Amino acid sequence: MATRIEKIYKTNSLVLLNDILNLIKEYAEKNPKMTKRESEFCREIVKIIDKFLKKNNVSDAELRNAVEKGK
């Protein structure tokens, strides 16, 4: 059973990861002519975050709920 602090931490962590993914998406949309190095860097960050979410069994629904709570 998670304590209140653990739940808040988990929600805030998921919101942060979602914000990072959104920033990467915005950057890619605003810079369609990214260098190969920039593109690889962005892809690697997205893969690392995705791997973390899968490892911790975070579903899309759970991520959406956390983002809604974090607003």
PDB file of N, CA, C and O in Angstrom:
ATOM      1  N   MET A   1       0.846  -1.172   0.000  1.00  0.00           N
ATOM      2  CA  MET A   1       0.000   0.000   0.000  1.00  0.00           C
ATOM      3  C   MET A   1       0.897   1.243   0.000  1.00  0.00           C
ATOM      4  O   MET A   1       1.731   1.426   0.886  1.00  0.00           O
ATOM      5  N   ALA A   2       0.707   2.069  -0.992  1.00  0.00           N
ATOM      6  CA  ALA A   2       1.537   3.264  -1.116  1.00  0.00           C
ATOM      7  C   ALA A   2       1.033   4.366  -0.188  1.00  0.00           C
ATOM      8  O   ALA A   2      -0.167   4.562   0.003  1.00  0.00           O
ATOM      9  N   THR A   3       1.985   5.058   0.365  1.00  0.00           N
ATOM     10  CA  THR A   3       1.612   6.178   1.216  1.00  0.00           C
ATOM     11  C   THR A   3       1.236   7.368   0.344  1.00  0.00           C
ATOM     12  O   THR A   3       1.456   7.364  -0.868  1.00  0.00           O
ATOM     13  N   ARG A   4       0.674   8.371   0.971  1.00  0.00           N
ATOM     14  CA  ARG A   4       0.254   9.571   0.244  1.00  0.00           C
ATOM     15  C   ARG A   4       1.453  10.215  -0.459  1.00  0.00           C
ATOM     16  O   ARG A   4       1.341  10.629  -1.613  1.00  0.00           O
ATOM     17  N   ILE A   5       2.584  10.301   0.219  1.00  0.00           N
ATOM     18  CA  ILE A   5       3.789  10.900  -0.362  1.00  0.00           C
ATOM     19  C   ILE A   5       4.257  10.102  -1.575  1.00  0.00           C
ATOM     20  O   ILE A   5       4.650  10.689  -2.583  1.00  0.00           O
ATOM     21  N   GLU A   6       4.221   8.776  -1.493  1.00  0.00           N
ATOM     22  CA  GLU A   6       4.627   7.936  -2.619  1.00  0.00           C
ATOM     23  C   GLU A   6       3.711   8.145  -3.813  1.00  0.00           C
ATOM     24  O   GLU A   6       4.178   8.187  -4.951  1.00  0.00           O
ATOM     25  N   LYS A   7       2.418   8.276  -3.571  1.00  0.00           N
ATOM     26  CA  LYS A   7       1.470   8.513  -4.659  1.00  0.00           C
ATOM     27  C   LYS A   7       1.725   9.863  -5.313  1.00  0.00           C
ATOM     28  O   LYS A   7       1.692   9.982  -6.538  1.00  0.00           O
ATOM     29  N   ILE A   8       1.979  10.873  -4.500  1.00  0.00           N
ATOM     30  CA  ILE A   8       2.264  12.207  -5.034  1.00  0.00           C
ATOM     31  C   ILE A   8       3.554  12.167  -5.848  1.00  0.00           C
ATOM     32  O   ILE A   8       3.625  12.742  -6.934  1.00  0.00           O
ATOM     33  N   TYR A   9       4.570  11.491  -5.323  1.00  0.00           N
ATOM     34  CA  TYR A   9       5.852  11.385  -6.023  1.00  0.00           C
ATOM     35  C   TYR A   9       5.676  10.680  -7.366  1.00  0.00           C
ATOM     36  O   TYR A   9       6.211  11.126  -8.381  1.00  0.00           O
ATOM     37  N   LYS A  10       4.932   9.589  -7.368  1.00  0.00           N
ATOM     38  CA  LYS A  10       4.719   8.843  -8.606  1.00  0.00           C
ATOM     39  C   LYS A  10       3.971   9.702  -9.619  1.00  0.00           C
ATOM     40  O   LYS A  10       4.346   9.750 -10.790  1.00  0.00           O
ATOM     41  N   THR A  11       2.925  10.375  -9.180  1.00  0.00           N
ATOM     42  CA  THR A  11       2.162  11.238 -10.081  1.00  0.00           C
ATOM     43  C   THR A  11       3.052  12.334 -10.647  1.00  0.00           C
ATOM     44  O   THR A  11       3.054  12.577 -11.854  1.00  0.00           O
ATOM     45  N   ASN A  12       3.807  12.995  -9.779  1.00  0.00           N
ATOM     46  CA  ASN A  12       4.684  14.077 -10.236  1.00  0.00           C
ATOM     47  C   ASN A  12       5.767  13.570 -11.181  1.00  0.00           C
ATOM     48  O   ASN A  12       6.130  14.262 -12.131  1.00  0.00           O
ATOM     49  N   SER A  13       6.280  12.382 -10.934  1.00  0.00           N
ATOM     50  CA  SER A  13       7.298  11.796 -11.810  1.00  0.00           C
ATOM     51  C   SER A  13       6.731  11.511 -13.193  1.00  0.00           C
ATOM     52  O   SER A  13       7.380  11.781 -14.204  1.00  0.00           O
ATOM     53  N   LEU A  14       5.522  10.968 -13.237  1.00  0.00           N
ATOM     54  CA  LEU A  14       4.888  10.679 -14.524  1.00  0.00           C
ATOM     55  C   LEU A  14       4.583  11.965 -15.286  1.00  0.00           C
ATOM     56  O   LEU A  14       4.743  12.023 -16.505  1.00  0.00           O
ATOM     57  N   VAL A  15       4.148  12.984 -14.573  1.00  0.00           N
ATOM     58  CA  VAL A  15       3.878  14.276 -15.212  1.00  0.00           C
ATOM     59  C   VAL A  15       5.176  14.847 -15.792  1.00  0.00           C
ATOM     60  O   VAL A  15       5.185  15.365 -16.909  1.00  0.00           O
ATOM     61  N   LEU A  16       6.257  14.752 -15.040  1.00  0.00           N
ATOM     62  CA  LEU A  16       7.554  15.246 -15.510  1.00  0.00           C
ATOM     63  C   LEU A  16       7.998  14.513 -16.778  1.00  0.00           C
ATOM     64  O   LEU A  16       8.431  15.145 -17.742  1.00  0.00           O
ATOM     65  N   LEU A  17       7.892  13.202 -16.776  1.00  0.00           N
ATOM     66  CA  LEU A  17       8.282  12.429 -17.957  1.00  0.00           C
ATOM     67  C   LEU A  17       7.417  12.809 -19.157  1.00  0.00           C
ATOM     68  O   LEU A  17       7.922  12.928 -20.274  1.00  0.00           O
ATOM     69  N   ASN A  18       6.136  12.997 -18.933  1.00  0.00           N
ATOM     70  CA  ASN A  18       5.239  13.401 -20.008  1.00  0.00           C
ATOM     71  C   ASN A  18       5.622  14.785 -20.538  1.00  0.00           C
ATOM     72  O   ASN A  18       5.596  15.017 -21.746  1.00  0.00           O
ATOM     73  N   ASP A  19       5.972  15.693 -19.644  1.00  0.00           N
ATOM     74  CA  ASP A  19       6.400  17.033 -20.054  1.00  0.00           C
ATOM     75  C   ASP A  19       7.663  16.973 -20.906  1.00  0.00           C
ATOM     76  O   ASP A  19       7.783  17.696 -21.896  1.00  0.00           O
ATOM     77  N   ILE A  20       8.599  16.117 -20.525  1.00  0.00           N
ATOM     78  CA  ILE A  20       9.832  15.957 -21.303  1.00  0.00           C
ATOM     79  C   ILE A  20       9.518  15.440 -22.702  1.00  0.00           C
ATOM     80  O   ILE A  20      10.059  15.933 -23.692  1.00  0.00           O
ATOM     81  N   LEU A  21       8.644  14.447 -22.776  1.00  0.00           N
ATOM     82  CA  LEU A  21       8.254  13.917 -24.084  1.00  0.00           C
ATOM     83  C   LEU A  21       7.578  14.988 -24.940  1.00  0.00           C
ATOM     84  O   LEU A  21       7.820  15.069 -26.144  1.00  0.00           O
ATOM     85  N   ASN A  22       6.731  15.808 -24.316  1.00  0.00           N
ATOM     86  CA  ASN A  22       6.064  16.884 -25.053  1.00  0.00           C
ATOM     87  C   ASN A  22       7.062  17.928 -25.549  1.00  0.00           C
ATOM     88  O   ASN A  22       6.925  18.434 -26.663  1.00  0.00           O
ATOM     89  N   LEU A  23       8.060  18.252 -24.737  1.00  0.00           N
ATOM     90  CA  LEU A  23       9.081  19.208 -25.159  1.00  0.00           C
ATOM     91  C   LEU A  23       9.877  18.685 -26.350  1.00  0.00           C
ATOM     92  O   LEU A  23      10.198  19.437 -27.271  1.00  0.00           O
ATOM     93  N   ILE A  24      10.189  17.409 -26.326  1.00  0.00           N
ATOM     94  CA  ILE A  24      10.921  16.800 -27.444  1.00  0.00           C
ATOM     95  C   ILE A  24      10.070  16.848 -28.708  1.00  0.00           C
ATOM     96  O   ILE A  24      10.567  17.159 -29.790  1.00  0.00           O
ATOM     97  N   LYS A  25       8.790  16.541 -28.562  1.00  0.00           N
ATOM     98  CA  LYS A  25       7.876  16.576 -29.718  1.00  0.00           C
ATOM     99  C   LYS A  25       7.786  17.990 -30.287  1.00  0.00           C
ATOM    100  O   LYS A  25       7.864  18.176 -31.501  1.00  0.00           O
ATOM    101  N   GLU A  26       7.622  18.982 -29.422  1.00  0.00           N
ATOM    102  CA  GLU A  26       7.564  20.381 -29.866  1.00  0.00           C
ATOM    103  C   GLU A  26       8.852  20.785 -30.575  1.00  0.00           C
ATOM    104  O   GLU A  26       8.814  21.429 -31.623  1.00  0.00           O
ATOM    105  N   TYR A  27       9.979  20.409 -30.008  1.00  0.00           N
ATOM    106  CA  TYR A  27      11.268  20.747 -30.596  1.00  0.00           C
ATOM    107  C   TYR A  27      11.388  20.146 -31.999  1.00  0.00           C
ATOM    108  O   TYR A  27      11.837  20.811 -32.932  1.00  0.00           O
ATOM    109  N   ALA A  28      10.991  18.906 -32.132  1.00  0.00           N
ATOM    110  CA  ALA A  28      11.068  18.228 -33.430  1.00  0.00           C
ATOM    111  C   ALA A  28      10.145  18.890 -34.456  1.00  0.00           C
ATOM    112  O   ALA A  28      10.491  19.003 -35.632  1.00  0.00           O
ATOM    113  N   GLU A  29       8.965  19.325 -33.996  1.00  0.00           N
ATOM    114  CA  GLU A  29       8.025  19.982 -34.915  1.00  0.00           C
ATOM    115  C   GLU A  29       8.528  21.361 -35.346  1.00  0.00           C
ATOM    116  O   GLU A  29       8.321  21.768 -36.489  1.00  0.00           O
ATOM    117  N   LYS A  30       9.186  22.076 -34.436  1.00  0.00           N
ATOM    118  CA  LYS A  30       9.684  23.417 -34.746  1.00  0.00           C
ATOM    119  C   LYS A  30      10.994  23.389 -35.517  1.00  0.00           C
ATOM    120  O   LYS A  30      11.363  24.377 -36.152  1.00  0.00           O
ATOM    121  N   ASN A  31      11.694  22.274 -35.466  1.00  0.00           N
ATOM    122  CA  ASN A  31      12.993  22.137 -36.129  1.00  0.00           C
ATOM    123  C   ASN A  31      12.991  20.924 -37.056  1.00  0.00           C
ATOM    124  O   ASN A  31      13.648  19.923 -36.770  1.00  0.00           O
ATOM    125  N   PRO A  32      12.261  21.009 -38.157  1.00  0.00           N
ATOM    126  CA  PRO A  32      12.178  19.844 -39.053  1.00  0.00           C
ATOM    127  C   PRO A  32      13.523  19.470 -39.675  1.00  0.00           C
ATOM    128  O   PRO A  32      13.703  18.342 -40.135  1.00  0.00           O
ATOM    129  N   LYS A  33      14.457  20.407 -39.691  1.00  0.00           N
ATOM    130  CA  LYS A  33      15.773  20.115 -40.273  1.00  0.00           C
ATOM    131  C   LYS A  33      16.817  19.916 -39.175  1.00  0.00           C
ATOM    132  O   LYS A  33      17.901  20.498 -39.215  1.00  0.00           O
ATOM    133  N   MET A  34      16.468  19.086 -38.198  1.00  0.00           N
ATOM    134  CA  MET A  34      17.421  18.778 -37.128  1.00  0.00           C
ATOM    135  C   MET A  34      18.622  18.047 -37.707  1.00  0.00           C
ATOM    136  O   MET A  34      18.522  17.350 -38.717  1.00  0.00           O
ATOM    137  N   THR A  35      19.735  18.221 -37.057  1.00  0.00           N
ATOM    138  CA  THR A  35      20.918  17.474 -37.476  1.00  0.00           C
ATOM    139  C   THR A  35      20.718  16.009 -37.100  1.00  0.00           C
ATOM    140  O   THR A  35      19.855  15.671 -36.290  1.00  0.00           O
ATOM    141  N   LYS A  36      21.516  15.167 -37.692  1.00  0.00           N
ATOM    142  CA  LYS A  36      21.432  13.739 -37.388  1.00  0.00           C
ATOM    143  C   LYS A  36      21.691  13.507 -35.901  1.00  0.00           C
ATOM    144  O   LYS A  36      21.033  12.679 -35.271  1.00  0.00           O
ATOM    145  N   ARG A  37      22.642  14.237 -35.351  1.00  0.00           N
ATOM    146  CA  ARG A  37      22.991  14.090 -33.932  1.00  0.00           C
ATOM    147  C   ARG A  37      21.816  14.498 -33.031  1.00  0.00           C
ATOM    148  O   ARG A  37      21.519  13.812 -32.053  1.00  0.00           O
ATOM    149  N   GLU A  38      21.157  15.601 -33.357  1.00  0.00           N
ATOM    150  CA  GLU A  38      19.992  16.045 -32.580  1.00  0.00           C
ATOM    151  C   GLU A  38      18.876  15.008 -32.647  1.00  0.00           C
ATOM    152  O   GLU A  38      18.257  14.675 -31.636  1.00  0.00           O
ATOM    153  N   SER A  39      18.638  14.516 -33.825  1.00  0.00           N
ATOM    154  CA  SER A  39      17.587  13.524 -34.031  1.00  0.00           C
ATOM    155  C   SER A  39      17.858  12.248 -33.231  1.00  0.00           C
ATOM    156  O   SER A  39      16.955  11.714 -32.588  1.00  0.00           O
ATOM    157  N   GLU A  40      19.073  11.771 -33.268  1.00  0.00           N
ATOM    158  CA  GLU A  40      19.445  10.568 -32.517  1.00  0.00           C
ATOM    159  C   GLU A  40      19.323  10.808 -31.014  1.00  0.00           C
ATOM    160  O   GLU A  40      18.868   9.937 -30.273  1.00  0.00           O
ATOM    161  N   PHE A  41      19.733  11.994 -30.573  1.00  0.00           N
ATOM    162  CA  PHE A  41      19.646  12.345 -29.159  1.00  0.00           C
ATOM    163  C   PHE A  41      18.189  12.328 -28.688  1.00  0.00           C
ATOM    164  O   PHE A  41      17.875  11.763 -27.640  1.00  0.00           O
ATOM    165  N   CYS A  42      17.312  12.946 -29.463  1.00  0.00           N
ATOM    166  CA  CYS A  42      15.887  12.973 -29.111  1.00  0.00           C
ATOM    167  C   CYS A  42      15.301  11.562 -29.084  1.00  0.00           C
ATOM    168  O   CYS A  42      14.571  11.205 -28.160  1.00  0.00           O
ATOM    169  N   ARG A  43      15.621  10.772 -30.089  1.00  0.00           N
ATOM    170  CA  ARG A  43      15.119   9.397 -30.129  1.00  0.00           C
ATOM    171  C   ARG A  43      15.602   8.583 -28.940  1.00  0.00           C
ATOM    172  O   ARG A  43      14.853   7.777 -28.389  1.00  0.00           O
ATOM    173  N   GLU A  44      16.839   8.790 -28.548  1.00  0.00           N
ATOM    174  CA  GLU A  44      17.395   8.047 -27.412  1.00  0.00           C
ATOM    175  C   GLU A  44      16.682   8.425 -26.107  1.00  0.00           C
ATOM    176  O   GLU A  44      16.393   7.556 -25.285  1.00  0.00           O
ATOM    177  N   ILE A  45      16.402   9.699 -25.920  1.00  0.00           N
ATOM    178  CA  ILE A  45      15.670  10.132 -24.720  1.00  0.00           C
ATOM    179  C   ILE A  45      14.293   9.491 -24.686  1.00  0.00           C
ATOM    180  O   ILE A  45      13.868   8.987 -23.646  1.00  0.00           O
ATOM    181  N   VAL A  46      13.596   9.508 -25.812  1.00  0.00           N
ATOM    182  CA  VAL A  46      12.261   8.910 -25.888  1.00  0.00           C
ATOM    183  C   VAL A  46      12.326   7.410 -25.591  1.00  0.00           C
ATOM    184  O   VAL A  46      11.473   6.885 -24.876  1.00  0.00           O
ATOM    185  N   LYS A  47      13.332   6.716 -26.136  1.00  0.00           N
ATOM    186  CA  LYS A  47      13.476   5.275 -25.876  1.00  0.00           C
ATOM    187  C   LYS A  47      13.730   4.999 -24.402  1.00  0.00           C
ATOM    188  O   LYS A  47      13.172   4.053 -23.846  1.00  0.00           O
ATOM    189  N   ILE A  48      14.562   5.808 -23.764  1.00  0.00           N
ATOM    190  CA  ILE A  48      14.871   5.614 -22.345  1.00  0.00           C
ATOM    191  C   ILE A  48      13.626   5.808 -21.492  1.00  0.00           C
ATOM    192  O   ILE A  48      13.366   5.020 -20.582  1.00  0.00           O
ATOM    193  N   ILE A  49      12.856   6.850 -21.781  1.00  0.00           N
ATOM    194  CA  ILE A  49      11.628   7.102 -21.019  1.00  0.00           C
ATOM    195  C   ILE A  49      10.631   5.975 -21.250  1.00  0.00           C
ATOM    196  O   ILE A  49      10.002   5.500 -20.304  1.00  0.00           O
ATOM    197  N   ASP A  50      10.481   5.544 -22.495  1.00  0.00           N
ATOM    198  CA  ASP A  50       9.568   4.447 -22.812  1.00  0.00           C
ATOM    199  C   ASP A  50       9.976   3.167 -22.088  1.00  0.00           C
ATOM    200  O   ASP A  50       9.128   2.456 -21.551  1.00  0.00           O
ATOM    201  N   LYS A  51      11.256   2.882 -22.074  1.00  0.00           N
ATOM    202  CA  LYS A  51      11.768   1.689 -21.376  1.00  0.00           C
ATOM    203  C   LYS A  51      11.464   1.775 -19.880  1.00  0.00           C
ATOM    204  O   LYS A  51      11.055   0.788 -19.268  1.00  0.00           O
ATOM    205  N   PHE A  52      11.662   2.949 -19.297  1.00  0.00           N
ATOM    206  CA  PHE A  52      11.376   3.157 -17.876  1.00  0.00           C
ATOM    207  C   PHE A  52       9.894   2.913 -17.583  1.00  0.00           C
ATOM    208  O   PHE A  52       9.555   2.242 -16.608  1.00  0.00           O
ATOM    209  N   LEU A  53       9.019   3.453 -18.420  1.00  0.00           N
ATOM    210  CA  LEU A  53       7.576   3.283 -18.205  1.00  0.00           C
ATOM    211  C   LEU A  53       7.171   1.810 -18.331  1.00  0.00           C
ATOM    212  O   LEU A  53       6.369   1.311 -17.541  1.00  0.00           O
ATOM    213  N   LYS A  54       7.727   1.123 -19.325  1.00  0.00           N
ATOM    214  CA  LYS A  54       7.409  -0.302 -19.499  1.00  0.00           C
ATOM    215  C   LYS A  54       7.942  -1.128 -18.331  1.00  0.00           C
ATOM    216  O   LYS A  54       7.259  -2.031 -17.847  1.00  0.00           O
ATOM    217  N   LYS A  55       9.153  -0.826 -17.880  1.00  0.00           N
ATOM    218  CA  LYS A  55       9.758  -1.564 -16.769  1.00  0.00           C
ATOM    219  C   LYS A  55       8.921  -1.429 -15.502  1.00  0.00           C
ATOM    220  O   LYS A  55       8.838  -2.358 -14.699  1.00  0.00           O
ATOM    221  N   ASN A  56       8.302  -0.266 -15.331  1.00  0.00           N
ATOM    222  CA  ASN A  56       7.499  -0.007 -14.140  1.00  0.00           C
ATOM    223  C   ASN A  56       6.001  -0.236 -14.374  1.00  0.00           C
ATOM    224  O   ASN A  56       5.163   0.177 -13.572  1.00  0.00           O
ATOM    225  N   ASN A  57       5.687  -0.898 -15.481  1.00  0.00           N
ATOM    226  CA  ASN A  57       4.300  -1.273 -15.804  1.00  0.00           C
ATOM    227  C   ASN A  57       3.330  -0.094 -15.745  1.00  0.00           C
ATOM    228  O   ASN A  57       2.240  -0.202 -15.183  1.00  0.00           O
ATOM    229  N   VAL A  58       3.736   1.028 -16.328  1.00  0.00           N
ATOM    230  CA  VAL A  58       2.874   2.202 -16.377  1.00  0.00           C
ATOM    231  C   VAL A  58       2.100   2.149 -17.691  1.00  0.00           C
ATOM    232  O   VAL A  58       2.686   2.193 -18.773  1.00  0.00           O
ATOM    233  N   SER A  59       0.797   2.054 -17.583  1.00  0.00           N
ATOM    234  CA  SER A  59      -0.043   1.996 -18.775  1.00  0.00           C
ATOM    235  C   SER A  59      -0.322   3.406 -19.289  1.00  0.00           C
ATOM    236  O   SER A  59      -0.095   4.394 -18.591  1.00  0.00           O
ATOM    237  N   ASP A  60      -0.821   3.477 -20.522  1.00  0.00           N
ATOM    238  CA  ASP A  60      -1.190   4.779 -21.088  1.00  0.00           C
ATOM    239  C   ASP A  60      -2.289   5.429 -20.258  1.00  0.00           C
ATOM    240  O   ASP A  60      -2.279   6.641 -20.038  1.00  0.00           O
ATOM    241  N   ALA A  61      -3.230   4.623 -19.804  1.00  0.00           N
ATOM    242  CA  ALA A  61      -4.330   5.158 -18.991  1.00  0.00           C
ATOM    243  C   ALA A  61      -3.806   5.732 -17.674  1.00  0.00           C
ATOM    244  O   ALA A  61      -4.247   6.793 -17.232  1.00  0.00           O
ATOM    245  N   GLU A  62      -2.873   5.030 -17.060  1.00  0.00           N
ATOM    246  CA  GLU A  62      -2.297   5.505 -15.807  1.00  0.00           C
ATOM    247  C   GLU A  62      -1.525   6.806 -16.026  1.00  0.00           C
ATOM    248  O   GLU A  62      -1.574   7.712 -15.194  1.00  0.00           O
ATOM    249  N   LEU A  63      -0.825   6.890 -17.130  1.00  0.00           N
ATOM    250  CA  LEU A  63      -0.086   8.112 -17.451  1.00  0.00           C
ATOM    251  C   LEU A  63      -1.048   9.266 -17.694  1.00  0.00           C
ATOM    252  O   LEU A  63      -0.815  10.376 -17.214  1.00  0.00           O
ATOM    253  N   ARG A  64      -2.128   9.019 -18.434  1.00  0.00           N
ATOM    254  CA  ARG A  64      -3.140  10.060 -18.657  1.00  0.00           C
ATOM    255  C   ARG A  64      -3.746  10.531 -17.349  1.00  0.00           C
ATOM    256  O   ARG A  64      -3.919  11.732 -17.139  1.00  0.00           O
ATOM    257  N   ASN A  65      -4.072   9.589 -16.463  1.00  0.00           N
ATOM    258  CA  ASN A  65      -4.643   9.951 -15.164  1.00  0.00           C
ATOM    259  C   ASN A  65      -3.680  10.804 -14.352  1.00  0.00           C
ATOM    260  O   ASN A  65      -4.095  11.773 -13.715  1.00  0.00           O
ATOM    261  N   ALA A  66      -2.411  10.455 -14.370  1.00  0.00           N
ATOM    262  CA  ALA A  66      -1.405  11.225 -13.628  1.00  0.00           C
ATOM    263  C   ALA A  66      -1.296  12.637 -14.186  1.00  0.00           C
ATOM    264  O   ALA A  66      -1.191  13.605 -13.432  1.00  0.00           O
ATOM    265  N   VAL A  67      -1.320  12.748 -15.495  1.00  0.00           N
ATOM    266  CA  VAL A  67      -1.227  14.067 -16.117  1.00  0.00           C
ATOM    267  C   VAL A  67      -2.445  14.917 -15.745  1.00  0.00           C
ATOM    268  O   VAL A  67      -2.319  16.108 -15.463  1.00  0.00           O
ATOM    269  N   GLU A  68      -3.612  14.297 -15.749  1.00  0.00           N
ATOM    270  CA  GLU A  68      -4.831  15.033 -15.373  1.00  0.00           C
ATOM    271  C   GLU A  68      -4.778  15.492 -13.924  1.00  0.00           C
ATOM    272  O   GLU A  68      -5.184  16.611 -13.614  1.00  0.00           O
ATOM    273  N   LYS A  69      -4.282  14.641 -13.036  1.00  0.00           N
ATOM    274  CA  LYS A  69      -4.153  14.999 -11.620  1.00  0.00           C
ATOM    275  C   LYS A  69      -3.111  16.085 -11.433  1.00  0.00           C
ATOM    276  O   LYS A  69      -3.245  16.929 -10.548  1.00  0.00           O
ATOM    277  N   GLY A  70      -2.077  16.071 -12.255  1.00  0.00           N
ATOM    278  CA  GLY A  70      -0.982  17.012 -12.121  1.00  0.00           C
ATOM    279  C   GLY A  70      -1.279  18.413 -12.615  1.00  0.00           C
ATOM    280  O   GLY A  70      -0.489  19.332 -12.400  1.00  0.00           O
ATOM    281  N   LYS A  71      -2.414  18.582 -13.276  1.00  0.00           N
ATOM    282  CA  LYS A  71      -2.761  19.922 -13.807  1.00  0.00           C
ATOM    283  C   LYS A  71      -3.200  20.859 -12.740  1.00  0.00           C
ATOM    284  O   LYS A  71      -3.522  22.012 -13.025  1.00  0.00           O
TER     285      LYS A  71
END
